[in-house]
Amino acid sequence: MFNRIFAIAKKEMRQLKRDTRMLFIVFFFPVVLLAIFGYAINFDVHHIKIAVYDQDRSEYTRDYVSGLISSEYFDLITYIDNDDQIKKLLDEKIVQAVVVFPKDMSRKLLSKQEVKIQFLVDGVDGTSANVIQNYVNAATYSYSLQLTKEYLAVTGKKIYVPVDLQPRFWFNPDLQSTRFLIPGLMGMILIITAVISISLSIVREKERGTIEQINVSPLSSIEFILGKTIPYIVISLINATIVLLAGYILFDIVIKGNILLLLFGTFAFLFAALSLGIFISTISDSQQVAFQAANVTSLLPSLILSGFIFPIESMPVAIQILTNITPAKFYIVILRAILLRGAGISAFWDQLIYLGVFGLVFIALATAVDKKSKNK
Amino acid sequence: MKTIFQFIIKELLQVKRDKKMLVVIFMAPILQLIFLGYAANMDVNIIHTTIYDQDKTSTSRDFVKRFEQSGHFKLDYYADNYDEVTDLLNEGKTLVAIVIPKDFEKKINRRETAPLQTLFEGSDGNKASIALGYIQGIATKFSQGIVAETKDKLGMKISLSGSLIPEVRVWYNPEMKTRNYMVPGILGLILMISTISLMSMAVVREREIGTLEQLIVTPIKNYQLILGKLIPFTLIGFVVLIIVMVIMTQWFGIVVRGNKLFLLFTALLFVLSNLGIGLFISTVSKTQQQAMMASVFAIMMPMIYLSGFAFPIENMPQVVQYITYIIPLKYFIIIIRGIVLKGIGFSSLWLETLILFGMGATLLIFSSLRFSKKIE
């Protein structure tokens, strides 16, 4: 039995080796993509483009604006002098926020009143808008506090703040999002290589008719599938190593946890992904259908349903259940735990079980479908 | 003319007969848009929180209650010691732990400042900073309440000094919901994936099976062959386009604020540029496997990540921003978001429309020339 599996694996390896374009795509692109996207993907909102509508033109407003733009969070694009310009600037995305200082700001401040500074924020991207809102609130409160302090210093009193918030950010003190996103990117790259390549390589034999020859040979379908899968496990493992290495070299992602656990988790993930690929290959007759099915089950789901970008708990319950369709979901939890927090198996043992169950379910489904189609 | 027409009919018949293919072409976009549309939601509305209340007084309980009432926080755990807090953060079970110090009430009564330690599991930097914003809001309000109380007790009516208050108004999307922003983007992604894969596979398939050779030896001219391939897929792409538009407006109830016809026109330009890309892929690949891997890794993934669909382009490094200029999806997403969410039209979007048109035309002409050279 092992001889036959080995023979198939060898044949598949040889076929792959000859297809240099394919090998090039499989090994070269993941690294390039990781390199480009790793730099490109982040939600860190910096350099918010602002316009200032200063109706007061006082020392206060100049002071406030120079405070804003001296941080890396805000870039002053332009000053405006009437209301109509606001709409045009926001409509055409020239700025993301407009700061409006009221006419009597300095007069009110001097007479110890409260002054409202208006911020008009482009809310089309809700997440960025939320962050911008936090920034301008913080900037305004701190400037206001500074004014109060200056005033009190003159009168010789001390300021009273009842609660002093002291935030500490563990694992990621600078609150960068890139490190959080890279595990998701790794999961996505690996699942696509695994699912698409295995499903297509099996369906190709169907489409070209070579599977008939295999059917009449003494090879059982399990041996055939196993033999087909081995080369892709090897390729995927090499791929995973390359991607992890690239993550380390390019983005300084050190494996904080146990490397053997990481390997084991990756193995479980590949098992699940490949069994999904095998299942797809049994339900499709042509590579076209297989490709579309692989796309539907792995390309966008591993991006959108996996918790990579969008928090799963914010989804409706029905969709939360559906997220189990992509093994990337479980793998991302494992990767983040090991890579970012250095957590042990207690943080993700359940994910390993899910991956195992996922793999077994799809293998079982594939066997069932395969038997049915053979009996026809 | 008649030849082309017959060719188109042949192509459409082929699609019609392949039941599985028919399902994937039309059902996949529908299901994907519906499911992914619900999933793509970055609103942070459930923050898993741990409270470590060392004080256990009415003041600290009052403070904790404000977190419950805000609606953003889910108080999952009440810890009794630091080890528990550390474990919860390490295992990623809680996003933030709020530590209320022992002498919280005493200090506040004595009008001293009470430090409030908040520990974040910061690996998701974006989520942590949004959570921090909410916590700051609550702490500031709480502080202001106490200051006001003290002032009342001391009989002070007016504030000690002038102060500034930010007043943020969010335009276009006052609730800062992310769904309305994401669904049009996902529509673009789905449209891109289905049209590119359809086109690239169709031609390579004929080559792989060998029917392309048969077509070449018939008296059909090159341009007839190309048009015969392009027109049916444009038709199919247009039908898919209409379907996804209907789902966006009817199912998700997203109101198109701008001109619907203009939106449809630009979407058609986008579909044409995708078909051009698909045709190009088919000229550089020998097998369907290659075509698929190339289209996923070299075209679709970059388009997804660099289009600004989820990751803001402004945040990317300058070099990567230059790459985004050649991504048709980027322009389409700017256009569709502008029309749908802001209600702007050609006067603001003429540049993007023109670029999309130019790209579509160039890609189609270039790929057709390459294709016709290839078959000679």
Interface residues (C-beta under 8 A of the other chain):
Chain A: D19 R21 M22 I25 V26 F29 P30 L33 I36 F37 Y39 A40 I41 N42 F43 D44 V45 H46 H47 K49 Y64 L90 D91 E92 K93 K108 L109 L110 S111 K112 Q113 E114 V115 K116 I117 Q118 F119 L120 V121 D122 G123 V124 D125 G126 T127 S128 A129 N130 V131 Q133 N134 V136 N137 A138 A139 T140 Y141 Y143 S144 L147 T148 Y151 L152 K157 Y160 V161 P162 V163 D164 L165 Q166 P167 R168 F169 W170 F171 N172 P173 D174 L175 Q176 S177 R179 F180 M188 I189 I192 I196 S197 L200 S201 R204 E207 R208 S284 D285 S286 Q287 Q288 V289 F291 Q292 A293 N295 V296 L299 L300 P301 L303 I304 L305 I309 F310 P311 E313 S314 M315 P316 A318 I319 L322 T323 V333 R336 A337 L340 R341 A343 S346 A347
Chain B: D18 K20 M21 V24 I25 A28 L31 Q32 F35 L36 Y38 A39 A40 N41 M42 D43 V44 N45 I46 F63 L89 N90 E91 G92 I108 R111 T113 A114 P115 L116 Q117 T118 L119 F120 E121 G122 S123 D124 G125 N126 K127 A128 S129 I130 L132 G133 I135 Q136 G137 A139 T140 F142 S143 I146 V147 T150 I158 S159 L160 S161 G162 S163 L164 I165 P166 E167 V168 R169 V170 W171 Y172 N173 P174 E175 M176 K177 T178 N180 Y181 I186 L189 I190 I193 S194 S197 M201 A202 R205 E208 I209 S285 K286 T287 Q288 Q289 Q290 M292 M293 A294 V296 F297 A298 M300 M301 P302 I304 Y305 L306 A310 F311 P312 E314 N315 M316 P317 V320 I323 I334 R337 G338 L341 K342 I344 S348
